[in-house]
Amino acid sequence: MKQLKKTLIRAILVIATISLLFACSKITQENSDKIKENMTMKDVIAILGEPTSSESINIAGIAGTSAVWKDKNAEIDIQFLNDRVIVKAFSKESDGISNEPIKRKNQRKV
């Protein structure tokens, strides 16, 4: 009987821990604010985890990557040039909040 109680308590603790880990999304305004221009993809992954999706292209030695981190409530879109952040955007589904992307010093509208 004692062994059964211990096993049941352990199982409940494991389930609670797993639930908390999945409930705590890294896709937040606070984490988006930590992403700065010129950070590497590795630095961003350390903050946000692996992207939900990404696409890369390499032309004549210039590499570009578009990566998206998304959950049911928010999305962070980041553009990388040669593995460095050049533009980011945060948007939240529930309240319509959206941050302007990081602007480069000499960025022009096309």
RAMO-V595600 format. One record per residue. N is the residue number from 1. PHI is phi in radians with two decimals (none if undefined). PSI is psi as a letter, one per 30 degrees, with the letter a starting at -180 (NA if undefined). Layout:
n=N phi=PHI psi=PSI
n=N phi=PHI psi=PSI
This chain:
n=1 phi=none psi=e
n=2 phi=-1.08 psi=e
n=3 phi=-1.12 psi=e
n=4 phi=-1.10 psi=e
n=5 phi=-1.08 psi=e
n=6 phi=-1.07 psi=e
n=7 phi=-1.12 psi=e
n=8 phi=-1.12 psi=e
n=9 phi=-1.10 psi=e
n=10 phi=-1.07 psi=e
n=11 phi=-1.09 psi=e
n=12 phi=-1.12 psi=e
n=13 phi=-1.12 psi=e
n=14 phi=-1.12 psi=e
n=15 phi=-1.10 psi=e
n=16 phi=-1.11 psi=e
n=17 phi=-1.10 psi=e
n=18 phi=-1.10 psi=e
n=19 phi=-1.07 psi=e
n=20 phi=-1.14 psi=e
n=21 phi=-1.11 psi=e
n=22 phi=-1.35 psi=f
n=23 phi=-1.31 psi=f
n=24 phi=-1.58 psi=j
n=25 phi=-1.36 psi=k
n=26 phi=-1.58 psi=f
n=27 phi=-1.53 psi=i
n=28 phi=-2.26 psi=l
n=29 phi=-1.04 psi=e
n=30 phi=-1.04 psi=e
n=31 phi=-1.22 psi=e
n=32 phi=-1.06 psi=e
n=33 phi=-1.13 psi=f
n=34 phi=-1.34 psi=f
n=35 phi=-1.41 psi=k
n=36 phi=-2.07 psi=l
n=37 phi=-0.98 psi=k
n=38 phi=1.35 psi=g
n=39 phi=-1.17 psi=l
n=40 phi=-1.47 psi=l
n=41 phi=-1.01 psi=e
n=42 phi=-1.07 psi=e
n=43 phi=-1.09 psi=e
n=44 phi=-1.15 psi=e
n=45 phi=-1.09 psi=e
n=46 phi=-1.09 psi=f
n=47 phi=-1.56 psi=e
n=48 phi=-1.78 psi=f
n=49 phi=1.49 psi=a
n=50 phi=-1.17 psi=k
n=51 phi=-1.17 psi=l
n=52 phi=-1.16 psi=e
n=53 phi=-2.66 psi=l
n=54 phi=-2.74 psi=l
n=55 phi=-2.36 psi=k
n=56 phi=-2.23 psi=l
n=57 phi=-2.50 psi=k
n=58 phi=-2.34 psi=j
n=59 phi=-2.24 psi=k
n=60 phi=0.89 psi=h
n=61 phi=1.47 psi=g
n=62 phi=-1.88 psi=k
n=63 phi=-1.87 psi=k
n=64 phi=-2.23 psi=k
n=65 phi=-2.36 psi=k
n=66 phi=-1.97 psi=k
n=67 phi=-2.19 psi=k
n=68 phi=-2.23 psi=k
n=69 phi=-1.97 psi=k
n=70 phi=-2.48 psi=k
n=71 phi=-2.31 psi=a
n=72 phi=-1.22 psi=f
n=73 phi=-1.97 psi=f
n=74 phi=-2.62 psi=l
n=75 phi=-2.56 psi=k
n=76 phi=-2.12 psi=k
n=77 phi=-1.94 psi=k
n=78 phi=-2.30 psi=k
n=79 phi=-1.86 psi=k
n=80 phi=-2.03 psi=k
n=81 phi=-2.17 psi=j
n=82 phi=0.89 psi=h
n=83 phi=1.18 psi=g
n=84 phi=-2.19 psi=k
n=85 phi=-1.10 psi=k
n=86 phi=-2.07 psi=e
n=87 phi=-2.54 psi=k
n=88 phi=-2.46 psi=l
n=89 phi=-2.57 psi=k
n=90 phi=-2.05 psi=k
n=91 phi=-2.42 psi=k
n=92 phi=-2.13 psi=k
n=93 phi=-1.12 psi=e
n=94 phi=-1.21 psi=e
n=95 phi=-2.13 psi=g
n=96 phi=1.27 psi=g
n=97 phi=-1.21 psi=k
n=98 phi=-2.55 psi=k
n=99 phi=-1.60 psi=k
n=100 phi=-1.20 psi=k
n=101 phi=-1.17 psi=l
n=102 phi=-1.07 psi=k
n=103 phi=-1.84 psi=k
n=104 phi=-1.33 psi=l
n=105 phi=-0.98 psi=e
n=106 phi=-1.92 psi=g
n=107 phi=-1.26 psi=k
n=108 phi=-2.07 psi=k
n=109 phi=-1.30 psi=k
n=110 phi=-1.75 psi=NA
